[in-house]
């Protein structure tokens, strides 16, 4: 299996970009998944999805 990964950063929250998580793509299955980083979740609260 070949997976492609990219780190996701958010700019504008602090003085420099903050890593938010990682997106993993499985091109063979045409499937993608995003996971928040643990350090991001400790620093920033996420509200419920409405």
Secondary structure, 3 states (H helix, E strand, C coil): CCCEEEEEEECCCCCCCEEEEEEEEECCCCEEEEEECHHHHHHCCCCCCC
